[in-house]
């Protein structure tokens, strides 16, 4: 079965995936590293990450990470829907 071609990840998108794959002991350290290493705000980072989770190239690049993050997103969406 032929898959339609997808746009390859940019270096920035690969950086975001690599950053998210790291283990963080506390949120404060991650927030500071976002600013220092990626030059991004927390809001901008999570918006970019959310868009990235829907990219086929992201799934191909880091399947375990992307699938884990998609499952977490889907659980949050289900929880929000159930509480509305």
Secondary structure as UniProt FT lines:
FT   HELIX           11..21
FT   HELIX           27..33
FT   HELIX           34..38
FT   HELIX           42..52
FT   TURN            53..54
FT   HELIX           56..61
FT   HELIX           63..83
//
